[in-house]
Amino acid sequence: MGRILLIVAAVVLAFFLLGSILGFLVGLVKWALIIGLVAVVVTFVTRLLRSSGARR
């Protein structure tokens, strides 16, 4: 009985740790996408302003 409870406790702890790790990874991916999107927008606006300035 004690061994079964120990295994169940280990499985529950593993799920808690897995949830924390997955949450951290999803947060990292979210911030990487946000930073990438900002970089793309800044690059697009910079090129747009540079090309419109060259026409004048």
PDB file of N, CA, C and O in Angstrom:
ATOM      1  N   MET A   1       0.828  -1.199   0.000  1.00  0.00           N
ATOM      2  CA  MET A   1       0.000   0.000   0.000  1.00  0.00           C
ATOM      3  C   MET A   1       0.870   1.259   0.000  1.00  0.00           C
ATOM      4  O   MET A   1       0.569   2.228  -0.697  1.00  0.00           O
ATOM      5  N   GLY A   2       1.932   1.239   0.773  1.00  0.00           N
ATOM      6  CA  GLY A   2       2.822   2.397   0.838  1.00  0.00           C
ATOM      7  C   GLY A   2       3.514   2.656  -0.488  1.00  0.00           C
ATOM      8  O   GLY A   2       3.713   3.806  -0.879  1.00  0.00           O
ATOM      9  N   ARG A   3       3.883   1.578  -1.181  1.00  0.00           N
ATOM     10  CA  ARG A   3       4.549   1.716  -2.470  1.00  0.00           C
ATOM     11  C   ARG A   3       3.606   2.333  -3.498  1.00  0.00           C
ATOM     12  O   ARG A   3       4.028   3.165  -4.301  1.00  0.00           O
ATOM     13  N   ILE A   4       2.327   1.933  -3.482  1.00  0.00           N
ATOM     14  CA  ILE A   4       1.343   2.477  -4.423  1.00  0.00           C
ATOM     15  C   ILE A   4       1.148   3.967  -4.169  1.00  0.00           C
ATOM     16  O   ILE A   4       1.096   4.756  -5.112  1.00  0.00           O
ATOM     17  N   LEU A   5       1.038   4.358  -2.886  1.00  0.00           N
ATOM     18  CA  LEU A   5       0.880   5.779  -2.575  1.00  0.00           C
ATOM     19  C   LEU A   5       2.109   6.582  -2.996  1.00  0.00           C
ATOM     20  O   LEU A   5       1.981   7.722  -3.443  1.00  0.00           O
ATOM     21  N   LEU A   6       3.291   5.997  -2.856  1.00  0.00           N
ATOM     22  CA  LEU A   6       4.515   6.673  -3.279  1.00  0.00           C
ATOM     23  C   LEU A   6       4.530   6.865  -4.793  1.00  0.00           C
ATOM     24  O   LEU A   6       4.930   7.923  -5.279  1.00  0.00           O
ATOM     25  N   ILE A   7       4.100   5.859  -5.535  1.00  0.00           N
ATOM     26  CA  ILE A   7       4.041   5.963  -6.999  1.00  0.00           C
ATOM     27  C   ILE A   7       3.020   7.016  -7.414  1.00  0.00           C
ATOM     28  O   ILE A   7       3.286   7.813  -8.314  1.00  0.00           O
ATOM     29  N   VAL A   8       1.857   7.028  -6.771  1.00  0.00           N
ATOM     30  CA  VAL A   8       0.829   8.019  -7.090  1.00  0.00           C
ATOM     31  C   VAL A   8       1.340   9.427  -6.784  1.00  0.00           C
ATOM     32  O   VAL A   8       1.133  10.349  -7.573  1.00  0.00           O
ATOM     33  N   ALA A   9       2.003   9.593  -5.650  1.00  0.00           N
ATOM     34  CA  ALA A   9       2.551  10.900  -5.297  1.00  0.00           C
ATOM     35  C   ALA A   9       3.606  11.335  -6.315  1.00  0.00           C
ATOM     36  O   ALA A   9       3.664  12.510  -6.677  1.00  0.00           O
ATOM     37  N   ALA A  10       4.428  10.415  -6.772  1.00  0.00           N
ATOM     38  CA  ALA A  10       5.451  10.745  -7.774  1.00  0.00           C
ATOM     39  C   ALA A  10       4.808  11.149  -9.100  1.00  0.00           C
ATOM     40  O   ALA A  10       5.282  12.075  -9.758  1.00  0.00           O
ATOM     41  N   VAL A  11       3.736  10.467  -9.497  1.00  0.00           N
ATOM     42  CA  VAL A  11       3.047  10.810 -10.746  1.00  0.00           C
ATOM     43  C   VAL A  11       2.405  12.194 -10.643  1.00  0.00           C
ATOM     44  O   VAL A  11       2.484  12.992 -11.577  1.00  0.00           O
ATOM     45  N   VAL A  12       1.774  12.472  -9.507  1.00  0.00           N
ATOM     46  CA  VAL A  12       1.155  13.792  -9.317  1.00  0.00           C
ATOM     47  C   VAL A  12       2.220  14.882  -9.336  1.00  0.00           C
ATOM     48  O   VAL A  12       2.023  15.925  -9.960  1.00  0.00           O
ATOM     49  N   LEU A  13       3.332  14.657  -8.667  1.00  0.00           N
ATOM     50  CA  LEU A  13       4.429  15.629  -8.668  1.00  0.00           C
ATOM     51  C   LEU A  13       4.987  15.828 -10.081  1.00  0.00           C
ATOM     52  O   LEU A  13       5.309  16.949 -10.473  1.00  0.00           O
ATOM     53  N   ALA A  14       5.097  14.741 -10.836  1.00  0.00           N
ATOM     54  CA  ALA A  14       5.590  14.840 -12.218  1.00  0.00           C
ATOM     55  C   ALA A  14       4.645  15.684 -13.066  1.00  0.00           C
ATOM     56  O   ALA A  14       5.099  16.477 -13.890  1.00  0.00           O
ATOM     57  N   PHE A  15       3.331  15.521 -12.874  1.00  0.00           N
ATOM     58  CA  PHE A  15       2.376  16.334 -13.635  1.00  0.00           C
ATOM     59  C   PHE A  15       2.482  17.809 -13.254  1.00  0.00           C
ATOM     60  O   PHE A  15       2.390  18.676 -14.122  1.00  0.00           O
ATOM     61  N   PHE A  16       2.675  18.105 -11.961  1.00  0.00           N
ATOM     62  CA  PHE A  16       2.855  19.495 -11.550  1.00  0.00           C
ATOM     63  C   PHE A  16       4.100  20.087 -12.197  1.00  0.00           C
ATOM     64  O   PHE A  16       4.062  21.204 -12.713  1.00  0.00           O
ATOM     65  N   LEU A  17       5.196  19.350 -12.175  1.00  0.00           N
ATOM     66  CA  LEU A  17       6.430  19.847 -12.776  1.00  0.00           C
ATOM     67  C   LEU A  17       6.295  20.004 -14.285  1.00  0.00           C
ATOM     68  O   LEU A  17       6.775  20.983 -14.857  1.00  0.00           O
ATOM     69  N   LEU A  18       5.646  19.045 -14.925  1.00  0.00           N
ATOM     70  CA  LEU A  18       5.447  19.126 -16.374  1.00  0.00           C
ATOM     71  C   LEU A  18       4.594  20.333 -16.731  1.00  0.00           C
ATOM     72  O   LEU A  18       4.873  21.024 -17.711  1.00  0.00           O
ATOM     73  N   GLY A  19       3.555  20.591 -15.941  1.00  0.00           N
ATOM     74  CA  GLY A  19       2.717  21.762 -16.190  1.00  0.00           C
ATOM     75  C   GLY A  19       3.489  23.056 -16.043  1.00  0.00           C
ATOM     76  O   GLY A  19       3.313  23.979 -16.837  1.00  0.00           O
ATOM     77  N   SER A  20       4.339  23.131 -15.039  1.00  0.00           N
ATOM     78  CA  SER A  20       5.150  24.339 -14.834  1.00  0.00           C
ATOM     79  C   SER A  20       6.131  24.535 -15.983  1.00  0.00           C
ATOM     80  O   SER A  20       6.292  25.645 -16.490  1.00  0.00           O
ATOM     81  N   ILE A  21       6.778  23.458 -16.385  1.00  0.00           N
ATOM     82  CA  ILE A  21       7.761  23.556 -17.476  1.00  0.00           C
ATOM     83  C   ILE A  21       7.074  23.920 -18.787  1.00  0.00           C
ATOM     84  O   ILE A  21       7.567  24.768 -19.530  1.00  0.00           O
ATOM     85  N   LEU A  22       5.944  23.289 -19.074  1.00  0.00           N
ATOM     86  CA  LEU A  22       5.224  23.612 -20.308  1.00  0.00           C
ATOM     87  C   LEU A  22       4.710  25.049 -20.285  1.00  0.00           C
ATOM     88  O   LEU A  22       4.750  25.735 -21.307  1.00  0.00           O
ATOM     89  N   GLY A  23       4.233  25.505 -19.144  1.00  0.00           N
ATOM     90  CA  GLY A  23       3.792  26.888 -19.028  1.00  0.00           C
ATOM     91  C   GLY A  23       4.924  27.866 -19.278  1.00  0.00           C
ATOM     92  O   GLY A  23       4.738  28.887 -19.941  1.00  0.00           O
ATOM     93  N   PHE A  24       6.096  27.554 -18.748  1.00  0.00           N
ATOM     94  CA  PHE A  24       7.265  28.404 -18.972  1.00  0.00           C
ATOM     95  C   PHE A  24       7.655  28.426 -20.446  1.00  0.00           C
ATOM     96  O   PHE A  24       7.959  29.488 -20.991  1.00  0.00           O
ATOM     97  N   LEU A  25       7.648  27.268 -21.093  1.00  0.00           N
ATOM     98  CA  LEU A  25       8.006  27.203 -22.512  1.00  0.00           C
ATOM     99  C   LEU A  25       7.000  27.944 -23.384  1.00  0.00           C
ATOM    100  O   LEU A  25       7.380  28.638 -24.327  1.00  0.00           O
ATOM    101  N   VAL A  26       5.721  27.795 -23.069  1.00  0.00           N
ATOM    102  CA  VAL A  26       4.696  28.515 -23.838  1.00  0.00           C
ATOM    103  C   VAL A  26       4.854  30.017 -23.652  1.00  0.00           C
ATOM    104  O   VAL A  26       4.669  30.784 -24.597  1.00  0.00           O
ATOM    105  N   GLY A  27       5.193  30.440 -22.446  1.00  0.00           N
ATOM    106  CA  GLY A  27       5.453  31.862 -22.207  1.00  0.00           C
ATOM    107  C   GLY A  27       6.636  32.366 -23.018  1.00  0.00           C
ATOM    108  O   GLY A  27       6.588  33.461 -23.579  1.00  0.00           O
ATOM    109  N   LEU A  28       7.700  31.566 -23.083  1.00  0.00           N
ATOM    110  CA  LEU A  28       8.860  31.959 -23.894  1.00  0.00           C
ATOM    111  C   LEU A  28       8.508  32.074 -25.376  1.00  0.00           C
ATOM    112  O   LEU A  28       8.920  33.020 -26.048  1.00  0.00           O
ATOM    113  N   VAL A  29       7.747  31.111 -25.876  1.00  0.00           N
ATOM    114  CA  VAL A  29       7.345  31.148 -27.286  1.00  0.00           C
ATOM    115  C   VAL A  29       6.466  32.363 -27.552  1.00  0.00           C
ATOM    116  O   VAL A  29       6.605  33.020 -28.583  1.00  0.00           O
ATOM    117  N   LYS A  30       5.560  32.661 -26.620  1.00  0.00           N
ATOM    118  CA  LYS A  30       4.683  33.822 -26.782  1.00  0.00           C
ATOM    119  C   LYS A  30       5.505  35.106 -26.889  1.00  0.00           C
ATOM    120  O   LYS A  30       5.263  35.925 -27.776  1.00  0.00           O
ATOM    121  N   TRP A  31       6.475  35.285 -25.988  1.00  0.00           N
ATOM    122  CA  TRP A  31       7.271  36.501 -26.025  1.00  0.00           C
ATOM    123  C   TRP A  31       8.176  36.555 -27.259  1.00  0.00           C
ATOM    124  O   TRP A  31       8.431  37.633 -27.796  1.00  0.00           O
ATOM    125  N   ALA A  32       8.661  35.390 -27.708  1.00  0.00           N
ATOM    126  CA  ALA A  32       9.471  35.362 -28.934  1.00  0.00           C
ATOM    127  C   ALA A  32       8.628  35.788 -30.136  1.00  0.00           C
ATOM    128  O   ALA A  32       9.107  36.519 -31.003  1.00  0.00           O
ATOM    129  N   LEU A  33       7.378  35.333 -30.189  1.00  0.00           N
ATOM    130  CA  LEU A  33       6.499  35.736 -31.288  1.00  0.00           C
ATOM    131  C   LEU A  33       6.176  37.221 -31.227  1.00  0.00           C
ATOM    132  O   LEU A  33       6.136  37.886 -32.262  1.00  0.00           O
ATOM    133  N   ILE A  34       5.944  37.747 -30.037  1.00  0.00           N
ATOM    134  CA  ILE A  34       5.639  39.174 -29.911  1.00  0.00           C
ATOM    135  C   ILE A  34       6.839  40.017 -30.336  1.00  0.00           C
ATOM    136  O   ILE A  34       6.686  40.991 -31.073  1.00  0.00           O
ATOM    137  N   ILE A  35       8.035  39.643 -29.873  1.00  0.00           N
ATOM    138  CA  ILE A  35       9.240  40.397 -30.235  1.00  0.00           C
ATOM    139  C   ILE A  35       9.509  40.289 -31.735  1.00  0.00           C
ATOM    140  O   ILE A  35       9.893  41.271 -32.371  1.00  0.00           O
ATOM    141  N   GLY A  36       9.309  39.105 -32.297  1.00  0.00           N
ATOM    142  CA  GLY A  36       9.483  38.933 -33.740  1.00  0.00           C
ATOM    143  C   GLY A  36       8.505  39.765 -34.542  1.00  0.00           C
ATOM    144  O   GLY A  36       8.876  40.356 -35.556  1.00  0.00           O
ATOM    145  N   LEU A  37       7.255  39.816 -34.096  1.00  0.00           N
ATOM    146  CA  LEU A  37       6.246  40.620 -34.794  1.00  0.00           C
ATOM    147  C   LEU A  37       6.597  42.100 -34.737  1.00  0.00           C
ATOM    148  O   LEU A  37       6.454  42.809 -35.733  1.00  0.00           O
ATOM    149  N   VAL A  38       7.053  42.571 -33.583  1.00  0.00           N
ATOM    150  CA  VAL A  38       7.461  43.973 -33.461  1.00  0.00           C
ATOM    151  C   VAL A  38       8.643  44.263 -34.387  1.00  0.00           C
ATOM    152  O   VAL A  38       8.685  45.316 -35.024  1.00  0.00           O
ATOM    153  N   ALA A  39       9.593  43.347 -34.467  1.00  0.00           N
ATOM    154  CA  ALA A  39      10.756  43.548 -35.339  1.00  0.00           C
ATOM    155  C   ALA A  39      10.338  43.603 -36.807  1.00  0.00           C
ATOM    156  O   ALA A  39      10.861  44.416 -37.570  1.00  0.00           O
ATOM    157  N   VAL A  40       9.403  42.747 -37.204  1.00  0.00           N
ATOM    158  CA  VAL A  40       8.932  42.750 -38.597  1.00  0.00           C
ATOM    159  C   VAL A  40       8.206  44.056 -38.915  1.00  0.00           C
ATOM    160  O   VAL A  40       8.403  44.633 -39.984  1.00  0.00           O
ATOM    161  N   VAL A  41       7.374  44.518 -37.994  1.00  0.00           N
ATOM    162  CA  VAL A  41       6.639  45.769 -38.223  1.00  0.00           C
ATOM    163  C   VAL A  41       7.610  46.948 -38.313  1.00  0.00           C
ATOM    164  O   VAL A  41       7.464  47.809 -39.181  1.00  0.00           O
ATOM    165  N   VAL A  42       8.592  46.986 -37.422  1.00  0.00           N
ATOM    166  CA  VAL A  42       9.567  48.080 -37.463  1.00  0.00           C
ATOM    167  C   VAL A  42      10.354  48.047 -38.769  1.00  0.00           C
ATOM    168  O   VAL A  42      10.601  49.093 -39.370  1.00  0.00           O
ATOM    169  N   THR A  43      10.746  46.866 -39.207  1.00  0.00           N
ATOM    170  CA  THR A  43      11.475  46.739 -40.473  1.00  0.00           C
ATOM    171  C   THR A  43      10.616  47.199 -41.648  1.00  0.00           C
ATOM    172  O   THR A  43      11.094  47.904 -42.536  1.00  0.00           O
ATOM    173  N   PHE A  44       9.338  46.794 -41.647  1.00  0.00           N
ATOM    174  CA  PHE A  44       8.430  47.189 -42.723  1.00  0.00           C
ATOM    175  C   PHE A  44       8.240  48.703 -42.752  1.00  0.00           C
ATOM    176  O   PHE A  44       8.299  49.316 -43.818  1.00  0.00           O
ATOM    177  N   VAL A  45       8.015  49.301 -41.598  1.00  0.00           N
ATOM    178  CA  VAL A  45       7.807  50.753 -41.537  1.00  0.00           C
ATOM    179  C   VAL A  45       9.077  51.489 -41.937  1.00  0.00           C
ATOM    180  O   VAL A  45       9.007  52.505 -42.629  1.00  0.00           O
ATOM    181  N   THR A  46      10.228  50.998 -41.516  1.00  0.00           N
ATOM    182  CA  THR A  46      11.493  51.638 -41.882  1.00  0.00           C
ATOM    183  C   THR A  46      11.710  51.605 -43.388  1.00  0.00           C
ATOM    184  O   THR A  46      12.103  52.605 -43.988  1.00  0.00           O
ATOM    185  N   ARG A  47      11.451  50.449 -43.995  1.00  0.00           N
ATOM    186  CA  ARG A  47      11.616  50.354 -45.450  1.00  0.00           C
ATOM    187  C   ARG A  47      10.600  51.211 -46.181  1.00  0.00           C
ATOM    188  O   ARG A  47      10.912  51.800 -47.216  1.00  0.00           O
ATOM    189  N   LEU A  48       9.381  51.285 -45.650  1.00  0.00           N
ATOM    190  CA  LEU A  48       8.343  52.091 -46.274  1.00  0.00           C
ATOM    191  C   LEU A  48       8.711  53.562 -46.214  1.00  0.00           C
ATOM    192  O   LEU A  48       8.556  54.279 -47.203  1.00  0.00           O
ATOM    193  N   LEU A  49       9.195  54.020 -45.076  1.00  0.00           N
ATOM    194  CA  LEU A  49       9.588  55.433 -44.955  1.00  0.00           C
ATOM    195  C   LEU A  49      10.815  55.747 -45.785  1.00  0.00           C
ATOM    196  O   LEU A  49      10.927  56.827 -46.364  1.00  0.00           O
ATOM    197  N   ARG A  50      11.749  54.779 -45.839  1.00  0.00           N
ATOM    198  CA  ARG A  50      12.969  55.018 -46.626  1.00  0.00           C
ATOM    199  C   ARG A  50      12.632  55.086 -48.114  1.00  0.00           C
ATOM    200  O   ARG A  50      13.182  55.923 -48.830  1.00  0.00           O
ATOM    201  N   SER A  51      11.743  54.226 -48.587  1.00  0.00           N
ATOM    202  CA  SER A  51      11.403  54.246 -50.014  1.00  0.00           C
ATOM    203  C   SER A  51      10.572  55.475 -50.363  1.00  0.00           C
ATOM    204  O   SER A  51      10.709  56.006 -51.465  1.00  0.00           O
ATOM    205  N   SER A  52       9.708  55.945 -49.452  1.00  0.00           N
ATOM    206  CA  SER A  52       8.929  57.147 -49.754  1.00  0.00           C
ATOM    207  C   SER A  52       9.825  58.384 -49.711  1.00  0.00           C
ATOM    208  O   SER A  52       9.578  59.341 -50.444  1.00  0.00           O
ATOM    209  N   GLY A  53      10.844  58.385 -48.879  1.00  0.00           N
ATOM    210  CA  GLY A  53      11.776  59.500 -48.822  1.00  0.00           C
ATOM    211  C   GLY A  53      12.654  59.560 -50.057  1.00  0.00           C
ATOM    212  O   GLY A  53      13.074  60.648 -50.451  1.00  0.00           O
ATOM    213  N   ALA A  54      12.943  58.435 -50.675  1.00  0.00           N
ATOM    214  CA  ALA A  54      13.776  58.404 -51.873  1.00  0.00           C
ATOM    215  C   ALA A  54      13.037  58.950 -53.069  1.00  0.00           C
ATOM    216  O   ALA A  54      13.670  59.427 -54.012  1.00  0.00           O
ATOM    217  N   ARG A  55      11.718  58.898 -53.064  1.00  0.00           N
ATOM    218  CA  ARG A  55      10.933  59.378 -54.202  1.00  0.00           C
ATOM    219  C   ARG A  55      10.901  60.893 -54.260  1.00  0.00           C
ATOM    220  O   ARG A  55      10.702  61.461 -55.334  1.00  0.00           O
ATOM    221  N   ARG A  56      11.094  61.564 -53.128  1.00  0.00           N
ATOM    222  CA  ARG A  56      10.974  63.028 -53.088  1.00  0.00           C
ATOM    223  C   ARG A  56      12.136  63.698 -53.722  1.00  0.00           C
ATOM    224  O   ARG A  56      12.189  64.927 -53.770  1.00  0.00           O
TER     225      ARG A  56
END
